[in-house]
Amino acid sequence: FRLFTENGGVGANEIRQLNQALRDTAQFSETTLHFLTVLADNKRLNFIEEIAEKYAKLYQEFNKEEKITIISASDLSDDQKTQVMAALQANPENTGKQFTIDYEVDETIMGGLQMYTESEFMDMSLSSRLTRISAEVAKLS
């Protein structure tokens, strides 16, 4: 499919064949199929991946869904994961949001947590605190 979308020589006949193959394979709305046709007619089919990513982000914002990655120095227990979720939900800015949380382990942070969202990074790790303290001590020397 990627090779097909990147081919600038795709014409109306090929798009009709693709649309028919998509109809035969799965349920696609006529709007989706028409959208693919419009992209192909305007030689924009090669942008389908970027369009899909932007659509997914807008969909998440509209539906108040947020993907978060939590990084800790060791595996978090179920109780700790529950505390993380409770802290997120307690924030008034998060009222009505649904969270999808991925947990990762990175021993180099030594302790604490790091949190990534689509637009934000919060570093509450022990390693970053030590770095800041070292920088302050260095200024005093």
The 8 nearest C-alpha neighbors of each residue, nearest first, counted from 0:
[[1, 3, 2, 4, 5, 17, 6, 45],
 [2, 0, 4, 3, 5, 45, 6, 48],
 [3, 1, 5, 0, 4, 6, 45, 7],
 [2, 4, 0, 1, 6, 5, 9, 45],
 [3, 5, 45, 1, 44, 6, 2, 0],
 [6, 4, 45, 2, 3, 7, 1, 44],
 [7, 5, 3, 8, 4, 9, 2, 45],
 [6, 8, 9, 5, 42, 4, 45, 44],
 [9, 7, 6, 10, 42, 5, 3, 39],
 [10, 8, 7, 6, 13, 39, 11, 14],
 [9, 11, 13, 12, 8, 14, 39, 40],
 [10, 12, 14, 13, 15, 9, 40, 36],
 [13, 11, 15, 14, 10, 16, 9, 17],
 [14, 12, 16, 10, 15, 11, 9, 17],
 [13, 15, 17, 11, 16, 12, 18, 36],
 [16, 14, 18, 12, 13, 17, 19, 11],
 [15, 17, 13, 19, 14, 18, 20, 12],
 [18, 16, 14, 20, 19, 15, 21, 13],
 [17, 19, 21, 15, 20, 16, 14, 32],
 [18, 20, 22, 16, 21, 17, 15, 23],
 [21, 19, 17, 23, 18, 22, 24, 16],
 [20, 22, 18, 24, 23, 19, 25, 17],
 [23, 21, 19, 20, 24, 25, 26, 18],
 [22, 24, 20, 21, 25, 19, 26, 18],
 [25, 23, 21, 22, 20, 26, 19, 27],
 [26, 24, 22, 23, 21, 27, 20, 28],
 [25, 27, 22, 28, 24, 21, 23, 29],
 [28, 26, 25, 22, 31, 29, 32, 21],
 [27, 29, 30, 31, 32, 26, 33, 22],
 [28, 30, 32, 31, 33, 27, 34, 22],
 [31, 29, 33, 28, 32, 34, 27, 35],
 [32, 30, 34, 28, 29, 33, 35, 27],
 [31, 33, 29, 35, 34, 30, 18, 36],
 [32, 34, 36, 30, 35, 31, 29, 37],
 [33, 35, 31, 37, 36, 32, 30, 38],
 [36, 34, 38, 32, 33, 37, 39, 31],
 [35, 37, 33, 39, 34, 38, 40, 14],
 [38, 36, 40, 34, 39, 35, 41, 33],
 [39, 37, 43, 44, 35, 41, 36, 40],
 [38, 40, 42, 44, 36, 41, 37, 43],
 [41, 39, 37, 38, 42, 36, 11, 10],
 [40, 42, 38, 39, 43, 37, 44, 36],
 [43, 41, 39, 40, 44, 38, 7, 45],
 [44, 42, 38, 45, 41, 46, 39, 47],
 [43, 45, 38, 39, 4, 46, 47, 42],
 [44, 46, 5, 4, 43, 47, 6, 42],
 [47, 45, 44, 49, 48, 43, 50, 4],
 [46, 48, 50, 44, 49, 45, 51, 43],
 [49, 47, 51, 50, 46, 52, 45, 53],
 [50, 48, 52, 51, 46, 47, 53, 54],
 [49, 51, 47, 53, 48, 52, 54, 46],
 [50, 52, 54, 48, 49, 53, 47, 55],
 [53, 51, 55, 49, 54, 50, 48, 56],
 [54, 52, 56, 50, 55, 51, 49, 57],
 [53, 55, 51, 57, 52, 56, 58, 50],
 [56, 54, 58, 52, 53, 57, 51, 59],
 [57, 55, 59, 53, 58, 54, 60, 52],
 [56, 58, 60, 54, 59, 55, 61, 53],
 [57, 59, 55, 61, 56, 60, 54, 62],
 [58, 60, 64, 56, 62, 57, 61, 63],
 [61, 59, 63, 57, 58, 62, 64, 56],
 [60, 62, 58, 59, 63, 57, 64, 56],
 [61, 63, 59, 60, 64, 58, 96, 97],
 [64, 62, 96, 60, 61, 59, 97, 65],
 [65, 63, 59, 97, 62, 96, 98, 60],
 [64, 66, 98, 99, 97, 67, 59, 63],
 [65, 67, 99, 98, 100, 116, 64, 68],
 [68, 66, 116, 100, 115, 99, 101, 65],
 [67, 69, 101, 115, 114, 100, 102, 70],
 [68, 70, 114, 102, 113, 103, 101, 67],
 [71, 69, 103, 113, 104, 112, 102, 114],
 [70, 72, 112, 104, 73, 105, 111, 103],
 [71, 73, 106, 105, 110, 109, 104, 108],
 [74, 72, 71, 104, 75, 106, 105, 110],
 [75, 73, 104, 76, 71, 72, 103, 102],
 [76, 74, 79, 80, 73, 77, 71, 78],
 [75, 77, 79, 78, 80, 74, 81, 73],
 [76, 78, 80, 79, 81, 75, 82, 74],
 [77, 79, 81, 76, 80, 82, 75, 83],
 [80, 78, 82, 76, 81, 77, 75, 83],
 [81, 79, 77, 83, 82, 78, 75, 76],
 [80, 82, 78, 84, 79, 83, 85, 77],
 [83, 81, 79, 85, 80, 84, 86, 78],
 [84, 82, 80, 86, 81, 85, 79, 87],
 [83, 85, 87, 81, 82, 86, 88, 80],
 [86, 84, 82, 88, 87, 83, 89, 81],
 [87, 85, 89, 83, 84, 88, 82, 90],
 [88, 86, 84, 85, 89, 90, 83, 93],
 [87, 89, 85, 90, 86, 93, 84, 94],
 [90, 88, 86, 87, 85, 91, 93, 94],
 [89, 91, 92, 88, 93, 87, 86, 94],
 [92, 90, 93, 94, 89, 88, 87, 95],
 [93, 91, 90, 94, 89, 88, 96, 95],
 [94, 92, 91, 96, 90, 88, 95, 87],
 [95, 93, 91, 96, 92, 88, 90, 89],
 [94, 96, 93, 97, 63, 88, 92, 64],
 [97, 95, 63, 93, 94, 64, 98, 65],
 [96, 98, 64, 63, 65, 95, 99, 62],
 [99, 97, 65, 64, 66, 100, 96, 67],
 [98, 100, 66, 67, 65, 101, 97, 64],
 [99, 101, 67, 68, 66, 98, 102, 69],
 [102, 100, 68, 69, 67, 103, 99, 66],
 [101, 103, 69, 68, 70, 100, 104, 71],
 [102, 104, 70, 69, 71, 101, 105, 68],
 [103, 105, 71, 72, 70, 73, 74, 106],
 [106, 104, 72, 107, 71, 108, 70, 103],
 [105, 107, 72, 108, 109, 104, 73, 71],
 [108, 106, 109, 105, 72, 126, 110, 104],
 [107, 109, 126, 106, 110, 124, 72, 125],
 [110, 108, 107, 72, 106, 125, 126, 124],
 [111, 109, 125, 72, 124, 108, 71, 112],
 [110, 112, 124, 123, 125, 71, 72, 113],
 [113, 111, 71, 124, 123, 70, 114, 122],
 [112, 114, 122, 70, 123, 121, 69, 124],
 [113, 115, 69, 121, 68, 120, 70, 122],
 [116, 114, 120, 68, 67, 119, 121, 69],
 [115, 117, 67, 119, 118, 66, 120, 68],
 [116, 118, 119, 115, 66, 67, 65, 120],
 [119, 117, 116, 120, 115, 67, 65, 66],
 [118, 120, 116, 115, 117, 121, 114, 67],
 [121, 119, 115, 114, 116, 122, 118, 113],
 [120, 122, 114, 113, 123, 115, 119, 112],
 [123, 121, 113, 124, 120, 114, 112, 127],
 [122, 124, 112, 113, 111, 121, 125, 127],
 [125, 123, 111, 112, 126, 127, 122, 110],
 [124, 126, 110, 128, 127, 109, 111, 108],
 [125, 127, 108, 129, 124, 128, 109, 130],
 [128, 126, 130, 129, 124, 125, 131, 122],
 [127, 129, 125, 131, 130, 126, 132, 124],
 [130, 128, 132, 126, 127, 131, 133, 125],
 [129, 131, 127, 133, 128, 132, 134, 126],
 [132, 130, 134, 128, 129, 133, 127, 135],
 [133, 131, 129, 135, 134, 130, 128, 136],
 [134, 132, 136, 130, 135, 131, 129, 137],
 [133, 135, 137, 131, 132, 136, 130, 138],
 [134, 136, 132, 138, 137, 133, 131, 139],
 [137, 135, 133, 139, 138, 134, 132, 140],
 [136, 138, 134, 140, 135, 139, 133, 132],
 [139, 137, 135, 136, 140, 134, 133, 132],
 [140, 138, 136, 137, 135, 134, 133, 132],
 [139, 137, 138, 136, 135, 134, 133, 132]]
